[in-house]
């Protein structure tokens, strides 16, 4: 069987009711090398920034969002001249999938600010970063006090709307999703990836592409828990309200409180935990 977007077919030995060898779908996880290419001191420099495990699809948005969220670029739409994708795969040879970000003339990125391992996994994201104050210093957008105002019933409706468009999750049950909504609860766009931080980077990249940053009048919903890294990435694009279907970690709550973000966890169709700045939710 041929591969489909975000997932592929595998043979599974199933137990229980109807045991036997069956075909099942699993989410795709593949490496992507991100390389920066720019002129410095009269020479062309190519620097590998990261090798991240991700689900193929929305790769351009992933690069845009990651480079902005890591503080490498202040405006990806302006700072990237073009992206060069290098995929060299066939039945017998599979080389590293690579995307080269060719930066605009005269721009020399400050890669020394990136304190992440060059090889990251789909689950760890920015593991090892402990300097909360330094990370918040990167945020150039601050939310407005008390705005936007979200009706609580609109908030309750968001998980169902995200679930209705999570095609890859419906097929595999093993992929993260996140979505951007307006203050009335209308879904604008969403992203899926095997790594929750990749899904958020993709969402941020799409927001930049559509010139919506800062998303100060919007709500971001994530399908899993609210971790520190996800809250930080939401802060980077100026999000004032972030909700999660799962729990929130202590550092996520601390970050949201310091930034002025409304952080919601355990969001269901009839209830939610509001950890910080509840004044934005009209109950």
For each residue, the residues with C-beta under 8 A, 3 or more apart:
1: 9 23
2:
3: 7 8 9 28
4: 7 8 9 25 171
5: 56 57 168
6: 27 28 55 56 57 167 168 171 172 175 192
7: 3 4 25 26 27 28 168 171 172 175
8: 3 4 25 26 28
9: 1 3 4 23 24 25
10: 23 24 25 26
11: 21 22 23 24
12: 21 22 23 24
13: 19 20 21
14: 18 19 20 21 22 24
15: 19
16: 19
17:
18: 14 22
19: 13 14 15 16
20: 13 14
21: 11 12 13 14
22: 11 12 14 18
23: 1 9 10 11 12
24: 9 10 11 12 14
25: 4 7 8 9 10 171 172
26: 7 8 10 172 174
27: 6 7 55 168 172 174 175 194
28: 3 6 7 8 55 56 194
29: 53 54 55 122 194
30: 53 54 55 56 97
31: 51 52 53 54 96 97
32: 51 52 53 54 56 59 62 97 98 99
33: 48 50 51 96 97 98 99
34: 48 49 50 51 52 63 66 67 98 99 101
35: 46 47 48 49 98 99 100 101
36: 45 46 47 49 72 100 101 103 109 111
37: 44 45 46 47 84 100 101 102 103
38: 44 45 102 103 107 108 109
39: 42 43 44 45 105 106 108
40: 43 45 108
41:
42: 39
43: 39 40
44: 37 38 39
45: 36 37 38 39 40
46: 35 36 37 100
47: 35 36 37 111
48: 33 34 35 51 118
49: 34 35 36 67 70 72 111 114 118
50: 33 34 66 116 118 119 120
51: 31 32 33 34 48 96 118 119 120
52: 31 32 34 62 66 120 122 195 198
53: 29 30 31 32 120 121 122 194 195
54: 29 30 31 32 59 62 122 193 194 195 198
55: 6 27 28 29 30 168 175 192 193 194 195 198
56: 5 6 28 30 32 59 97
57: 5 6 192 193
58: 61 62 191 193 202 205 206
59: 32 54 56 62 63 85 99
60: 63 64 83 99 205 209
61: 58 64 65 191 201 202 203 204 205 206 209
62: 32 52 54 58 59 65 66 193 198 201 202 205
63: 34 59 60 66 67 76 80 83 99 101 205
64: 60 61 67 68 76 77 80 204 205 208 209
65: 61 62 68 69 76 200 201 202 203 204 205 206 207 208 233
66: 34 50 52 62 63 69 70 201 205
67: 34 49 63 64 70 72 73 76 79 80 101
68: 64 65 71 72 73 74 75 76 204 205 208 236 237
69: 65 66 200 201 204 232 233 236 237
70: 49 66 67 113 114 116
71: 68 110 113 114 138
72: 36 49 67 68 109 110 111 113 114
73: 67 68 76 79 80 103 109
74: 68 79 140
75: 68 78 79 208
76: 63 64 65 67 68 73 79 80 205 208
77: 64 80 208 209 211
78: 75 104
79: 67 73 74 75 76 103 104 107
80: 63 64 67 73 76 77 83 101 102 103 104
81: 102 103 104 105
82: 102
83: 60 63 80 99 100 101 102
84: 37 99 100 102
85: 59 98 99 100
86: 97 98 99 100
87: 97
88: 93 94 95
89: 93 94 95 97
90: 93 94
91:
92:
93: 88 89 90
94: 88 89 90
95: 88 89
96: 31 33 51
97: 30 31 32 33 56 86 87 89
98: 32 33 34 35 85 86
99: 32 33 34 35 59 60 63 83 84 85 86
100: 35 36 37 46 83 84 85 86
101: 34 35 36 37 63 67 80 83
102: 37 38 80 81 82 83 84
103: 36 37 38 73 79 80 81 107 109
104: 78 79 80 81 107
105: 39 81
106: 39
107: 38 79 103 104
108: 38 39 40
109: 36 38 72 73 103
110: 71 72 113
111: 36 47 49 72 114
112:
113: 70 71 72 110 138
114: 49 70 71 72 111
115: 128 129 131
116: 50 70 120 126 127 128 129
117: 120 127 128
118: 48 49 50 51
119: 50 51
120: 50 51 52 53 116 117 124 125 127
121: 53 124 195
122: 29 52 53 54 193 194 195 198
123: 195 196
124: 120 121 127
125: 120 195 196 197 227 229
126: 116 129 197 229 232
127: 116 117 120 124
128: 115 116 117
129: 115 116 126 135 229
130:
131: 115 134 135
132: 135 136 251 254 255 258
133: 136 137
134: 131 137 138
135: 129 131 132 138 139 232 255
136: 132 133 139 232 235 255 258 259
137: 133 134
138: 71 113 134 135 236
139: 135 136 142 235 236 238 259
140: 74
141: 213 214 216 235 236 237 238
142: 139 238 259 260
143: 147 216 238 239 240 259 260 261
144: 147 216 240
145: 260
146: 149 279 280
147: 143 144 216 217 240 280
148: 183 216 217 218 219 240 241 280
149: 146 183 280 281 282
150: 154 155 183 185 219 241 262 280 281 282
151: 154 155 185 282
152: 155 156 272 281 282 283
153: 156 157
154: 150 151 157 158 183 184 185
155: 150 151 152 158 185 219 243 264 267 272 281
156: 152 153 159 267 268 269 270 271 272
157: 153 154 160 161 185 269
158: 154 155 161 162 179 181 185 219 221 243 267
159: 156 162 163 221 245 267 268 269
160: 157 163 164 269
161: 157 158 164 165 179 181 185 187
162: 158 159 165 166 177 178 179 187 190 221 223
163: 159 160 166 169
164: 160 161
165: 161 162 179 187 190
166: 162 163 169 170 175 177 190 192 223
167: 6 170 171 192
168: 5 6 7 27 55 171 172 175 177 192
169: 163 166 172 173 174 175 177 192 223
170: 166 167
171: 4 6 7 25 167 168
172: 6 7 25 26 27 168 169 175
173: 169
174: 26 27 169 194
175: 6 7 27 55 166 168 169 172 192 193 194
176: 192 193 194 195 196 198 199 222 223 224
177: 162 166 168 169 190 191 192 199 222 223
178: 162 190 191 196 199 200 203 220 221 222 223 230
179: 158 161 162 165 187 188 189 190 191 203 220 221
180: 187 188 189 190 203 206 207 212 215 218 219 220
181: 158 161 185 186 187 188 218 219 220 221
182: 185 186 188 217 218 219
183: 148 149 150 154 217 218 219
184: 154
185: 150 151 154 155 157 158 161 181 182 219
186: 181 182
187: 161 162 165 179 180 181 190
188: 179 180 181 182 212 218
189: 179 180 203 206 210
190: 162 165 166 177 178 179 180 187 203
191: 58 61 177 178 179 199 200 202 203 206
192: 6 55 57 166 167 168 169 175 176 177 199
193: 54 55 57 58 62 122 175 176 196 198 199 202
194: 27 28 29 53 54 55 122 174 175 176 198
195: 52 53 54 55 121 122 123 125 176 198 199
196: 123 125 176 178 193 199 200 222 223 224 227 230
197: 125 126 200 201 229 230 233
198: 52 54 55 62 122 176 193 194 195 201 202
199: 176 177 178 191 192 193 195 196 202 203 222
200: 65 69 178 191 196 197 203 204 220 222 229 230 233 234
201: 61 62 65 66 69 197 198 204 205 233
202: 58 61 62 65 191 193 198 199 205 206
203: 61 65 178 179 180 189 190 191 199 200 206 207 220
204: 61 64 65 68 69 200 201 207 208 213 233 236 237
205: 58 60 61 62 63 64 65 66 68 76 201 202 208 209
206: 58 61 65 180 189 191 202 203 209 210
207: 65 180 203 204 210 212 213 215 237
208: 64 65 68 75 76 77 204 205 211 212 213 237
209: 60 61 64 77 205 206
210: 189 206 207
211: 77 208
212: 180 188 207 208 215 218
213: 141 204 207 208 237 238
214: 141 237 238 239
215: 180 207 212 218 220 237 238 239
216: 141 143 144 147 148 238 239 240
217: 147 148 182 183 240
218: 148 180 181 182 183 188 212 215 239 240 241
219: 148 150 155 158 180 181 182 183 185 239 241 242 243
220: 178 179 180 181 200 203 215 234 239 241 242 243
221: 158 159 162 178 179 181 242 243 244 245 267
222: 176 177 178 196 199 200 225 226 230 242 243 244 245 246
223: 162 166 169 176 177 178 196 245 246
224: 176 196 244 245 246
225: 222 244 246 247 248 249 265
226: 222 230 231 242 243 244 246 247 248 249 252 263 265
227: 125 196 230 231 249 251 252
228: 231 232 249 251 252 255
229: 125 126 129 197 200 232 233
230: 178 196 197 200 222 226 227 233 234 242 244 252
231: 226 227 228 234 235 242 252 255 256 259 261 263
232: 69 126 135 136 228 229 235 236 255
233: 65 69 197 200 201 204 229 230 236 237
234: 200 220 230 231 237 239 242 261
235: 136 139 141 231 232 238 239 255 259 261
236: 68 69 138 139 141 204 232 233
237: 68 69 141 204 207 208 213 214 215 233 234
238: 139 141 142 143 213 214 215 216 235
239: 143 214 215 216 218 219 220 234 235 242 261
240: 143 144 147 148 216 217 218 260 261 262 280
241: 148 150 218 219 220 261 262 264 280
242: 219 220 221 222 226 230 231 234 239 256 261 262 263 264
243: 155 158 219 220 221 222 226 263 264 265 267 272
244: 221 222 224 225 226 230 247 248 263 264 265 266 267
245: 159 221 222 223 224 266 267
246: 222 223 224 225 226 265 266
247: 225 226 244 265 266
248: 225 226 244 252 253 256 263 265 273 275
249: 225 226 227 228 252 253
250: 253 254
251: 132 227 228 254 255
252: 226 227 228 230 231 248 249 255 256 263
253: 248 249 250 256 257 263 275 276
254: 132 250 251 257 258
255: 132 135 136 228 231 232 235 251 252 258 259 261
256: 231 242 248 252 253 259 261 262 263 275 276 277
257: 253 254 260 261 263 275 276 277
258: 132 136 254 255
259: 136 139 142 143 231 235 255 256
260: 142 143 145 240 257 277
261: 143 231 234 235 239 240 241 242 255 256 257 276 277
262: 150 240 241 242 256 274 276 277 278 279 280 281
263: 226 231 242 243 244 248 252 253 256 257 274 275 276 277
264: 155 241 242 243 244 267 272 273 274 275 281
265: 225 226 243 244 246 247 248 272 273 275
266: 244 245 246 247 271 272 273
267: 155 156 158 159 221 243 244 245 264 272
268: 156 159 271 272
269: 156 157 159 160
270: 156
271: 156 266 268
272: 152 155 156 243 264 265 266 267 268
273: 248 264 265 266
274: 262 263 264 278 281
275: 248 253 256 257 263 264 265
276: 253 256 257 261 262 263
277: 256 257 260 261 262 263 280
278: 262 274 281
279: 146 262
280: 146 147 148 149 150 240 241 262 277
281: 149 150 152 155 262 264 274 278
282: 149 150 151 152
283: 152
